[in-house]
């Protein structure tokens, strides 16, 4: 597998080979919300001193069938993760859809990606990181789509 920077996407990586049988599951550390908040503060500090530092802290909200509650899953793939942490953001929704999948008897779900449409060889893999919630120090977005909002979605964790 080859990960590379490009001139048009200096902070993004493209995957030359993506095996959906093994590379579609997000790996990382599950964190409590307070741990995720502490990490976000640390990562914000690191971003100011390290030009190419890009954290991979994913927050997913699982809405329960009752519609009255949701579970917040905080997954940090910055230090411990797999190739899924290099899947890029796209403001137009991208070509992948992240989904929570629970194996029978498992309390903790897995985050997997499913193709939203046919993906060509060497095509950039993307999904929407979420709704853009304004942070003054948000990372710039390089997705290049006609619907680009200019910054990556982020929130105060």
C-alpha positions in Angstrom: 0.0 0.0 0.0 1.3 3.4 -0.9 0.4 6.6 0.9 1.5 9.8 -0.7 1.1 13.6 -0.5 0.2 15.5 -3.6 0.7 19.2 -4.5 -3.0 19.9 -4.5 -3.7 18.0 -1.2 -0.6 18.7 1.0 -2.3 17.4 4.1 -4.2 14.5 2.5 -3.1 11.1 1.5 -4.3 8.9 -1.4 -4.4 5.2 -1.2 -3.0 3.3 -4.2 -4.5 0.0 -3.0 -7.5 -0.4 -0.6 -8.6 -3.9 0.2 -12.3 -3.7 1.3 -12.0 -7.1 3.0 -9.4 -5.9 5.5 -9.1 -2.1 5.3 -12.7 -1.1 5.8 -12.7 -1.2 9.6 -11.6 1.8 11.6 -9.0 0.9 14.3 -8.1 3.1 17.2 -8.4 3.7 20.9 -11.9 4.0 22.4 -11.9 7.0 24.7 -14.3 8.4 27.3 -15.6 11.9 26.5 -13.3 13.4 29.1 -10.3 11.6 27.6 -11.3 12.8 24.2 -11.6 16.4 25.4 -8.1 16.2 27.0 -6.7 14.7 23.8 -8.4 17.4 21.7 -6.7 20.1 23.8 -3.4 18.4 23.5 -3.8 18.0 19.7 -4.8 21.7 19.3 -1.5 22.6 21.0 0.5 20.2 18.8 -1.2 21.6 15.6 0.2 25.1 16.5 3.8 23.8 16.7 3.9 21.0 14.1 2.9 22.1 10.7 1.9 18.6 9.3 0.3 17.2 12.5 -3.2 16.1 11.7 -5.0 14.3 14.5 -7.5 11.4 13.8 -10.0 11.8 16.5 -13.4 10.5 15.4 -16.6 11.2 17.3 -19.6 9.1 16.2 -23.1 9.4 17.7 -25.2 6.2 17.6 -28.9 7.1 17.8 -30.8 4.4 19.6 -34.0 3.0 18.1 -36.2 4.8 20.7 -35.0 8.1 19.2 -34.7 9.5 22.7 -31.0 8.7 23.4 -27.7 8.4 21.6 -24.4 6.9 22.5 -21.2 8.9 21.9 -18.3 6.8 20.6 -14.9 8.6 20.7 -12.2 6.8 18.6 -8.7 8.1 18.5 -6.6 6.7 15.6 -3.8 9.3 15.9 -1.3 7.0 17.6 -3.0 3.6 17.2 -4.9 3.0 14.1 -4.9 1.4 10.6 -5.1 2.7 7.1 -8.7 3.9 7.5 -7.4 6.9 9.4 -6.0 8.2 6.0 -9.5 8.3 4.4 -10.0 11.9 3.4 -12.9 14.3 4.0 -15.1 15.6 1.2 -17.7 18.3 1.6 -19.9 16.6 -1.0 -20.3 13.4 1.1 -17.6 11.4 -0.6 -17.6 7.9 -2.0 -17.7 6.0 1.3 -20.3 5.9 4.0 -19.2 5.1 7.6 -21.6 2.8 9.5 -21.6 1.3 12.9 -21.8 -2.5 12.9 -22.2 -4.7 16.0 -21.3 -8.4 15.9 -23.7 -10.7 17.8 -23.1 -10.4 21.5 -20.7 -7.4 21.2 -21.4 -4.2 23.1 -18.8 -2.1 21.3 -19.5 -1.5 17.7 -17.1 -1.4 14.8 -17.0 1.5 12.4 -16.9 0.2 8.8 -17.0 2.0 5.4 -19.3 1.0 2.6 -19.0 2.3 -0.9 -21.7 4.8 -1.7 -20.9 4.4 -5.4 -18.5 2.5 -7.7 -14.9 3.4 -6.8 -12.3 3.4 -9.6 -8.7 2.1 -9.2 -6.5 4.8 -7.6 -9.5 7.0 -6.9 -9.3 9.1 -3.7 -11.3 7.6 -0.8 -13.4 10.1 0.9 -16.3 10.5 3.3 -17.9 13.5 5.1 -16.4 14.1 8.5 -19.7 15.7 9.5 -21.4 19.0 9.6 -19.1 22.1 9.7 -19.4 23.6 13.1 -17.4 26.8 13.2 -14.1 26.8 15.1 -11.8 29.7 14.4 -8.8 27.4 14.4 -10.3 24.7 12.1 -8.0 22.9 9.6 -8.4 24.2 6.0 -10.3 21.8 3.6 -8.6 20.8 0.4 -11.4 18.6 -1.0 -11.7 20.7 -4.1 -15.4 19.9 -4.6 -17.9 22.5 -5.8 -19.6 22.3 -2.3 -16.3 22.8 -0.4 -16.9 24.9 2.8 -13.2 25.8 3.1 -12.6 24.2 6.5 -12.8 20.7 7.9 -15.8 19.9 10.1 -14.8 20.1 13.7 -16.3 20.9 17.1 -15.2 21.5 20.6 -15.1 17.9 21.8 
